[in-house]
Amino acid sequence: MLIHEDQMIDMLADIHLAEAAFNNRRYRDTLVENSSSVDFYYSILEKYQVQDSVFEKSFVFYASQPRKFEKMYRQAMNKLNEMEQEYSGRKTEPQELELQKKRK
């Protein structure tokens, strides 16, 4: 059994988010400091209700098809870029409202 391509793309994006969160907080948060990146990977597997053996098999399968895997990876990166833009937009929105109030 393999993970469907769309779900694999979502999982790849989440893996990058988890890695970034782990690396960002590793030395500032004792809870994270006492865990490992493996814990973050397992939380993703749990989120998608996928066994680690199924993920590994799927990853090897997709990675054995470089063009397809590159396309999937690009889609995962696009998802992350969209999330970043969405987050950045929300983050600056209150500041923009404040500027508008000051202009009036």
JOPEBEL-V981357 format. One record per backbone hydrogen bond with DSSP energy under -0.5 kcal/mol. CO is the residue of the C=O (numbers start at 0). NH is the residue of the N-H. E is the energy in kcal/mol with one decimal. If there is no record, write none. Layout:
CO_NH_E + CO_NH_E
This chain:
3_7_-2.5 + 4_8_-2.1 + 5_9_-1.9 + 6_10_-2.5 + 7_11_-2.5 + 8_12_-2.1 + 9_13_-2.3 + 10_14_-2.5 + 11_15_-1.9 + 12_16_-2.1 + 13_17_-2.8 + 14_18_-2.6 + 15_19_-2.4 + 16_20_-2.7 + 17_21_-2.7 + 18_22_-2.8 + 19_23_-2.3 + 20_24_-2.1 + 21_25_-1.5 + 24_27_-1.2 + 24_28_-1.8 + 28_32_-3.1 + 29_33_-1.7 + 31_34_-1.7 + 35_38_-1.2 + 35_39_-0.8 + 36_40_-1.9 + 37_41_-2.5 + 38_42_-1.6 + 39_43_-1.4 + 40_44_-2.2 + 41_45_-2.3 + 42_46_-2.1 + 43_47_-2.1 + 44_48_-0.6 + 44_49_-2.6 + 45_48_-0.7 + 50_54_-2.2 + 51_55_-2.7 + 52_56_-2.3 + 53_57_-2.5 + 54_58_-3.1 + 55_59_-2.5 + 56_60_-2.3 + 57_61_-3.0 + 58_62_-2.7 + 59_63_-1.3 + 61_64_-1.6 + 64_68_-2.9 + 65_69_-2.6 + 66_70_-2.0 + 67_71_-2.5 + 68_72_-2.8 + 69_73_-2.4 + 70_74_-2.0 + 71_75_-2.1 + 72_76_-2.4 + 73_77_-2.3 + 74_78_-2.1 + 75_79_-2.0 + 76_80_-2.5 + 77_81_-2.5 + 78_82_-2.4 + 79_83_-2.5 + 80_84_-2.4 + 81_85_-2.6 + 82_86_-3.0 + 83_87_-3.0 + 84_88_-2.5 + 85_89_-2.1 + 86_90_-2.4 + 87_91_-2.0 + 88_92_-1.2 + 89_93_-0.7 + 91_95_-2.3 + 92_96_-2.3 + 93_97_-2.1 + 94_98_-2.2 + 95_99_-2.2 + 96_100_-2.0 + 97_101_-1.9 + 98_102_-1.7 + 99_103_-1.1
